[in-house]
């Protein structure tokens, strides 16, 4: 009789041990995934720091050449634009533009061939190299979007290499790499998480919370250890007290939303209207069209005191800190320069150039509000224009706060970003990154339909 209780106790003990072995903290598969995430995040952090240093060096080299005469960029910039357009016609086509739409599209389409085409190591390395070449030619582009692309590509390739190639697992690697890339590029860990939720996936899966946070923290620690604890634009102690100064929130929200929505609408592909006309011109001779875009950027730069080349970081920082000499038309001219660079179809992001446009527009608005803190209005202009371009108000608000280490402006910035997002949607109905990603997905669907039709066609 005593044997039955003993057998039951042994069975219970075995069951407990089995459950313990299956626990996620003791699972070899889970630990292998964690180690891959940590290793990948370290690589993303190192890549982001290298990319930032190399981008500064590339643009400084362009600046050293350009100071030899106003005519030098007339030769260098159109030539580089044409060369980059030619290089990205074939297998390197996925390196064009910001890179964020490519990462979003790869999340949406769970097809290994499609994802590999957008996020392979070759594409990641090419994205970095060709964006540096664009800055070497003075293009009005940023490195933050490309860093997101590189981060997504590195973690995706690492996951596939070590067996995490099922669609769900690969998607987690892509999302974590994107978040880590933005966090390391701007040194904004919170913005990396918010960006992944609001812009990349649109949802927040509970199982992804730890993965995202870990990837962002590890990449951020790597960046922090190499370049130190810093705010992208320095510490900005701007304030905006309640009262008449809050008119700035209304003005920057409306202007930033309208201008950001217009920019997004102009860079989206379309078969109709003015955008259709531009698309047809580009299709007839893409290399020549890119060279003309480079020439347009140079001519616009001649109208600006400090030029429109590069990310615009230095100009935005000077305007924000109150000692800029960019001139009253900088915001408008930088807007047009960003359009020219985007239309050329060359690699490069729009985050930093958007912040520069917003700073210029905010400075213009500040002159209409003599009672307001100029730095505060400029900061509102940066945040609201970025929100207008991306239609991601939470990401724009968090990035602006972390870039300036300013938490006193949290409420005004969030209010301006929400207003800008609403106004932008009146001009451009679909957020720019989502629309560009949908365009890539539509191209994939068309290509797949053609393949299936060809495969199903009767053989002669």
C-alpha positions, 0 to 999 in steps of 0.5 A: 500500500505504501508503494502508491504514495511513493510513486505519486510523490516521485511523479510529482517531483519529476513533474516539478523538475520537468517544469523547472527545466522548461522555465525560460531562465533555464532554457538553452534556446532562450539563453542562446537568443538572449546572447545573440540579442546582447551581441547584436546590440553591442555590434549595433552600438559600435556601428552607430558610433563608427558611423557617427564619427565617419559621417562627421569626417566625411562632411568635414572633408567636403567642407574643406574642399568646398571652401576653395571656391563657390564653384567647387560644389557645382562640380562635386555635388552633382557628380556624387549624386549621379554616381550614387544614383547609378550605384543604387540602380541594381542589387543595391537598390535597397540602400536608397533613402532613409532605410526606415521604410525598408525595416518596416516593410521587412516587418510586414512581409514574412518572406525570407527572400524579401527580408534578405533583399532589404536587410542582408549584411551586404545591404547594411554595409552598403547603406553605411558606405553610400550614406557616407559618400552622400555626405562626402558630396554635401547631400542634405541627408542624415545618418539616423535613419540609415543607422536604424536600417543598419541595426535592423540588418545586423540583428536580422542577419545575426539571428538567421545565421544562428538558426532564428529564421522563423518569421516571428523570431526574425521579426523580433530581431528586426524590431530590436535592431531598429530600436537599438539603432535609433537609440545609439544614433541619437543617444536617446534610449527612451526614444528608441523604445517609443520609436519601435512601438509607435513607428515600426510596429504600431503595437507593443507585444508583451513578450517584446518588452524585455527584448526591446529594452535590453537591446536599447540598453546594451546599444546605449551603454556601448555608445555611452562608454565610447563617446560619454554621456551627452545630449545631442544638442547640448543642455538647453534650459528653455522654458515656456510659462503659461500665458501669451507665450503658449501662442507659440505652441499653436503657431509652431504646431500649425506651421510645423504640421503644414510644412512637415505634411507638405514635405512628406507628400512631396517625397512620396511616389505617385502617378498623378499630378506634380509628383507623377510628373517628377516621377516620370522625369526621374524614370526617363533618366535617373542618373541625369535627374539625380545630377540635376537635384545635386545642382539644385541643392548647390544653387539653393545653398548659394542663397544661404549664409552657411549653405544647406549641405550635410545633416544641418546639425551645426546650424540647428544647434547654433539656432537653438543656442541663440547664436546662429547666423544662418539668415531668415530663409534658412528653414525654407531653403533647407526644406527645399534642399531636403526635397532635392536630396530625397528626389535624387533617390540617394541613400540618406535619412531625413531625421537630422535635416528635419530638425534643422528645418524645424529649427529655422522655422521656429526661429522665424516664429520666435521673431513674431513673439517678442515675449517668448523664450527664443530657444523654447520656440525653436525647440517647439519648431524642431519637435513639431516639424519632425512630428509633421514629417513622420506623423509620430508625435510621441517619438518626436516629442521624446526625441526632442526632450532627450536631444536637449536634456530639457524636461521643463518643456515636456507639456508644450512639446507634446501639445505642439507635436499632437497639433502638428500631427493632426494638421499634417494628416490634412496634407498627407493622409498616410505617415511618410514611413508607412507610405514608403514601406507600403510602396515596397510591399506593393512592389513585392506583391506585384513581383510575386503575382508576376512570378506566379502567373509565369509559373502557372502559364502553359508551356509551349 
